[in-house]
């Protein structure tokens, strides 16, 4: 994932890639072992993007939840027994734990402007949950 987000992001001129790179001390970096690397490759052969496949494989390796938004990736996670939640749920968790200091609604609006796809129903549900926190 690091390669996909930071290295390719910087090559593409995305400023957020530099922000993610600055989080290296905050975000724990982990390599896939051989067994889980094979799982990731298998998932890629089945049509997943590399970042999604590695996320699922790493969640399996470390016995953690995965952050997944794409339906295809969520279906694959279900098949291999990985629990997951989406990016909007991550933002809500950040608000609940007081780790998101910026207004969550602005964060999500920026994500949407940058290309994050979300249905109006899911967005309405997110805003409803945000109001009760």
C-alpha positions in Angstrom: 0.0 0.0 0.0 2.8 2.4 0.8 4.2 2.1 -2.7 0.8 2.7 -4.2 -0.2 5.7 -2.0 3.1 7.5 -1.4 5.5 6.6 -4.2 3.0 6.6 -7.0 1.1 9.6 -5.4 4.3 11.7 -5.4 5.1 10.7 -9.0 1.5 11.8 -9.9 2.0 15.1 -8.1 -0.6 14.4 -5.3 0.2 16.6 -2.3 -1.6 14.2 0.0 1.1 11.6 -0.8 3.5 13.8 1.2 1.1 14.0 4.1 0.8 10.2 4.2 4.6 10.0 4.1 4.8 12.3 7.1 2.7 9.7 9.0 5.3 7.0 8.8 6.0 7.2 12.5 2.3 7.1 13.3 1.4 4.4 10.8 2.9 1.0 11.5 4.5 -0.5 8.4 4.5 -4.2 8.0 5.6 -6.6 5.2 3.7 -9.6 4.1 5.2 -12.9 4.9 5.6 -15.5 2.0 2.3 -17.2 2.8 0.2 -14.0 2.8 2.1 -12.6 -0.2 0.8 -15.6 -2.1 -2.7 -14.9 -0.9 -2.4 -11.3 -2.2 -1.1 -12.5 -5.6 -4.0 -14.9 -5.8 -6.5 -12.1 -5.0 -4.9 -10.0 -7.8 -5.3 -12.8 -10.2 -9.0 -12.9 -9.3 -9.4 -9.2 -10.2 -8.6 -7.2 -7.1 -6.3 -4.2 -7.3 -2.9 -4.8 -5.6 -3.5 -2.4 -2.7 -6.8 -4.1 -1.9 -5.3 -7.6 -2.1 -2.4 -6.6 0.1 -4.7 -5.0 2.6 -6.8 -8.2 2.9 -3.7 -10.4 3.1 -2.1 -8.2 5.8 -5.3 -8.2 7.8 -5.3 -12.0 7.6 -1.6 -12.2 8.6 -2.0 -9.8 11.6 -5.5 -10.9 12.5 -6.9 -7.4 12.1 -9.8 -5.7 10.4 -9.3 -4.2 7.0 -10.3 -0.8 5.7 -12.1 -1.5 2.4 -14.6 0.6 0.4 -14.8 -1.3 -2.9 -17.6 -4.0 -3.2 -15.3 -6.4 -5.0 -12.7 -6.1 -2.2 -15.3 -6.5 0.5 -16.6 -9.7 -1.2 -13.1 -11.1 -1.3 -12.6 -10.2 2.4 -15.8 -12.1 3.2 -14.6 -15.1 1.3 -11.3 -15.3 3.3 -13.0 -14.4 6.6 -11.7 -10.9 7.1 -13.7 -8.3 9.0 -13.7 -4.8 7.5 -15.0 -1.3 7.7 -15.0 1.6 5.3 -13.3 4.9 5.1 -16.3 6.8 6.4 -16.4 4.5 9.5 -12.7 5.3 10.0 -13.5 9.0 10.0 -16.3 8.4 12.5 -13.9 6.4 14.8 -11.5 9.2 14.6 -14.1 11.7 15.7 -15.3 9.4 18.6 -11.7 8.9 19.8 -11.0 12.7 19.4 -8.2 11.9 16.9 -9.8 13.8 14.1 -9.3 17.5 14.9 -10.6 18.9 11.7 -14.3 19.0 11.0 -15.3 15.5 9.7 -17.8 16.8 7.2 -15.1 18.9 5.6 -12.8 15.9 5.4 -15.4 13.9 3.6 -16.3 16.7 1.3 -12.6 17.0 0.3 -12.4 13.2 -0.2 -15.4 13.4 -2.6 -13.9 16.3 -4.5 -10.8 14.2 -4.9 -12.7 11.3 -6.4 -14.0 9.3 -3.4 -17.2 7.6 -4.5 -20.1 7.2 -2.1 -23.8 6.8 -2.6 -26.2 9.5 -1.3 -27.8 6.9 1.0 -24.4 6.0 2.6 -23.4 9.7 2.9 -26.8 10.5 4.6 -26.2 7.7 7.0 -22.7 9.0 7.8 -24.0 12.5 8.4 -26.7 11.1 10.7 -24.2 9.2 12.7 -21.9 12.2 12.9 -24.7 14.4 14.4 -25.2 12.0 17.3 -21.5 11.8 18.3 
